[in-house]
Amino acid sequence: MSIIAKVSVFYILMLLSIAAGAETMGKKLMIGSFSSGSLEHWESKKLKGQTKYQLVDLDGIRGLKANSADSASGLFKEQRIDLQKTPVMNWRWRIENRLGNLDEQAKSGDDYAARVYVVVSGGLTFWRTLAINYVWASTSPTGKIWPNAFAGDHAMMIALRSSNDPIGAWQTEKRNILADLKRQFGEDIGYIDAVAIMTDTDNAHGQVTAYYGDIYFSKN
């Protein structure tokens, strides 16, 4: 994209959509119940081309498969989540191949085999929207944090997985979103307004397949 930043457009479109309720299961606040075969209240936003998302069974686990070939589209679920009650986001993901030698700090390399976003709405002042992208990086080392190439320091990237992690295997993540927002933006932010996923390859014109497991929030 040349005029409007890819990531910024995605956030704005998410925040214009109708809010959907989350499913509470015991102490879990279920956001993505993919294992139950449901994509209820998840909405699609296309930026360039169409990443194909479908529920599949893999190794006895039902998850969400994403296949991107020179495309960038994502799924999002808008839901206000009280981080004082459930600050920890949990999920599983895996990738089947790598994207290669990308400069992920540049716009030309802003592609990721898998991303999970949390978004804090700026409301009508959309330019105040904040986001953290947890990514499966290609070249950036695990633990590296940097501003998004399109959206700057309003969208911080955190590499949770990278080239040292095996492909074709599920990896489990647990992040304290309340603490991460404080560290990245220096503010006490008590809520998020949306969760999103995206597998995208449009900038470097690649192809990748990834899988996402259930996404839920918990107290710890």
C-alpha positions as CSV (number, residue, x, y, z in Angstrom):
1,M,0.0,0.0,0.0
2,S,1.3,3.4,-0.8
3,I,-1.0,6.1,0.6
4,I,-2.6,4.6,3.7
5,A,-0.6,2.4,5.9
6,K,-1.6,-1.2,5.7
7,V,-1.7,-1.8,9.4
8,S,-3.5,1.4,10.2
9,V,-6.3,0.6,7.7
10,F,-6.8,-2.8,9.3
11,Y,-7.2,-1.3,12.8
12,I,-9.6,1.4,11.6
13,L,-11.8,-1.1,9.8
14,M,-11.8,-3.3,12.8
15,L,-13.0,-0.6,15.1
16,L,-15.9,0.4,12.8
17,S,-17.4,-3.0,13.0
18,I,-20.2,-4.1,15.4
19,A,-19.0,-5.4,18.8
20,A,-19.6,-9.0,19.6
21,G,-20.0,-10.8,22.9
22,A,-17.3,-13.2,24.2
23,E,-18.0,-16.6,25.5
24,T,-17.2,-17.2,29.1
25,M,-16.2,-20.8,30.0
26,G,-15.4,-21.2,33.7
27,K,-12.5,-19.0,34.4
28,K,-11.6,-18.6,30.7
29,L,-12.9,-15.8,28.6
30,M,-13.0,-17.5,25.3
31,I,-12.4,-15.3,22.3
32,G,-11.6,-17.8,19.6
33,S,-13.2,-21.2,20.1
34,F,-11.8,-22.7,17.0
35,S,-11.6,-26.2,18.5
36,S,-15.4,-26.3,18.8
37,G,-15.7,-25.5,15.1
38,S,-16.9,-22.0,15.5
39,L,-15.9,-18.7,13.9
40,E,-18.9,-16.9,15.3
41,H,-18.5,-13.1,15.5
42,W,-15.1,-13.2,13.7
43,E,-15.1,-10.7,10.8
44,S,-12.8,-10.6,7.8
45,K,-11.0,-7.6,6.5
46,K,-9.2,-7.7,3.2
47,L,-6.2,-5.4,2.5
48,K,-4.6,-7.0,-0.5
49,G,-5.7,-10.3,-2.0
50,Q,-7.4,-12.8,0.3
51,T,-5.6,-15.0,2.8
52,K,-7.7,-18.1,3.0
53,Y,-8.9,-19.0,6.5
54,Q,-10.7,-22.3,7.2
55,L,-11.3,-24.6,10.2
56,V,-9.5,-27.9,9.8
57,D,-8.4,-30.9,11.9
58,L,-4.7,-31.4,12.3
59,D,-3.0,-34.0,14.5
60,G,-6.3,-34.6,16.3
61,I,-6.7,-30.9,17.0
62,R,-9.2,-28.6,15.3
63,G,-7.7,-25.2,14.5
64,L,-7.9,-22.4,12.1
65,K,-5.7,-22.8,9.0
66,A,-4.4,-19.7,7.2
67,N,-2.9,-19.8,3.7
68,S,-1.5,-16.7,2.2
69,A,0.0,-16.3,-1.3
70,D,0.9,-12.6,-2.0
71,S,-2.1,-11.6,0.1
72,A,-3.0,-9.7,3.3
73,S,-6.3,-10.2,5.0
74,G,-7.1,-10.9,8.6
75,L,-9.9,-11.9,10.9
76,F,-10.8,-9.9,14.0
77,K,-13.2,-10.0,16.9
78,E,-14.2,-6.8,18.5
79,Q,-14.8,-7.3,22.2
80,R,-14.0,-5.1,25.2
81,I,-12.0,-7.1,27.6
82,D,-11.3,-6.0,31.2
83,L,-7.7,-6.6,31.8
84,Q,-8.0,-6.1,35.5
85,K,-10.1,-9.3,35.6
86,T,-8.5,-11.3,32.8
87,P,-5.1,-9.9,31.9
88,V,-3.5,-12.9,30.3
89,M,-4.0,-13.9,26.7
90,N,-3.4,-17.6,25.8
91,W,-3.2,-19.3,22.4
92,R,-1.4,-21.9,20.3
93,W,-0.1,-21.5,16.8
94,R,2.2,-23.2,14.3
95,I,3.7,-22.5,10.9
96,E,4.4,-24.9,8.1
97,N,7.1,-22.9,6.2
98,R,9.2,-19.8,6.6
99,L,9.0,-16.6,4.6
100,G,12.8,-16.2,4.1
101,N,15.2,-13.4,4.6
102,L,13.0,-10.3,5.2
103,D,13.9,-6.9,6.7
104,E,10.9,-6.9,9.0
105,Q,11.7,-3.4,10.2
106,A,11.1,-2.1,6.6
107,K,7.8,-1.7,4.8
108,S,9.0,-4.1,2.1
109,G,9.4,-6.9,4.7
110,D,6.3,-6.3,6.9
111,D,5.0,-9.8,6.3
112,Y,4.6,-12.5,9.0
113,A,3.7,-16.2,8.9
114,A,1.4,-15.6,11.9
115,R,0.3,-12.6,13.9
116,V,-2.0,-12.2,16.9
117,Y,-3.0,-8.6,17.7
118,V,-4.5,-6.8,20.6
119,V,-6.0,-3.4,19.9
120,V,-6.9,-0.5,22.1
121,S,-9.4,1.8,20.4
122,G,-8.9,5.5,20.0
123,G,-12.6,5.9,19.3
124,L,-13.4,8.7,17.0
125,T,-9.8,9.9,17.3
126,F,-8.6,6.8,15.5
127,W,-5.1,8.0,15.2
128,R,-4.8,7.4,19.0
129,T,-5.5,3.7,18.4
130,L,-2.8,1.5,20.0
131,A,-1.9,-2.1,19.2
132,I,0.6,-4.8,20.0
133,N,1.4,-7.4,17.3
134,Y,2.7,-10.7,18.6
135,V,4.4,-12.2,15.6
136,W,6.1,-15.3,14.4
137,A,9.1,-13.6,12.8
138,S,11.3,-14.7,10.0
139,T,14.5,-12.9,10.7
140,S,14.0,-10.8,13.9
141,P,15.3,-12.7,17.0
142,T,12.9,-14.0,19.6
143,G,12.3,-11.2,22.2
144,K,13.0,-8.3,19.8
145,I,10.5,-5.4,20.0
146,W,10.2,-2.7,17.4
147,P,7.7,-0.1,16.0
148,N,5.6,-1.3,13.0
149,A,7.1,-0.1,9.7
150,F,3.7,1.4,8.6
151,A,2.1,2.5,11.9
152,G,5.2,3.6,13.9
153,D,5.1,3.4,17.6
154,H,1.3,3.2,17.8
155,A,1.7,-0.5,16.8
156,M,4.5,-2.3,18.6
157,M,5.8,-5.6,17.2
158,I,7.0,-8.4,19.6
159,A,8.7,-11.4,18.1
160,L,7.6,-14.4,20.2
161,R,8.8,-17.0,17.8
162,S,11.4,-16.8,15.1
163,S,13.7,-18.9,12.8
164,N,15.0,-20.9,15.7
165,D,11.6,-22.4,16.4
166,P,10.6,-25.6,14.7
167,I,8.0,-25.6,11.9
168,G,5.2,-28.1,11.8
169,A,4.8,-28.1,15.6
170,W,2.3,-26.4,17.9
171,Q,3.7,-23.7,20.2
172,T,1.9,-22.4,23.2
173,E,1.9,-18.7,24.2
174,K,0.8,-16.9,27.4
175,R,1.2,-13.1,27.6
176,N,0.2,-10.6,30.3
177,I,-1.5,-8.0,28.1
178,L,-1.9,-5.5,31.0
179,A,1.8,-5.6,31.7
180,D,2.8,-5.5,28.0
181,L,0.7,-2.5,27.3
182,K,2.3,-0.7,30.3
183,R,5.8,-1.6,29.1
184,Q,5.2,-0.6,25.5
185,F,3.2,2.6,25.9
186,G,4.0,3.8,29.4
187,E,0.3,3.9,30.3
188,D,-2.0,2.0,32.6
189,I,-4.5,0.7,30.1
190,G,-7.2,-1.4,31.7
191,Y,-9.1,-2.6,28.6
192,I,-8.5,-3.8,25.0
193,D,-11.2,-3.5,22.4
194,A,-10.4,-6.2,19.8
195,V,-8.3,-9.2,19.1
196,A,-7.2,-10.1,15.5
197,I,-5.1,-12.6,13.6
198,M,-3.4,-12.2,10.3
199,T,-1.1,-14.2,8.0
200,D,0.2,-11.9,5.3
201,T,2.7,-12.1,2.5
202,D,1.8,-9.1,0.2
203,N,4.9,-6.9,0.6
204,A,7.5,-9.5,-0.1
205,H,5.2,-11.6,-2.4
206,G,5.7,-14.8,-0.6
207,Q,3.5,-17.8,0.4
208,V,3.0,-19.3,3.8
209,T,0.7,-21.7,5.7
210,A,0.0,-21.3,9.4
211,Y,-2.5,-22.6,12.0
212,Y,-4.1,-20.9,15.0
213,G,-5.5,-22.6,18.1
214,D,-8.0,-21.4,20.6
215,I,-7.5,-17.9,22.0
216,Y,-8.7,-17.1,25.4
217,F,-8.1,-14.7,28.4
218,S,-7.5,-15.8,31.9
219,K,-6.6,-14.3,35.3
220,N,-3.2,-15.9,35.3
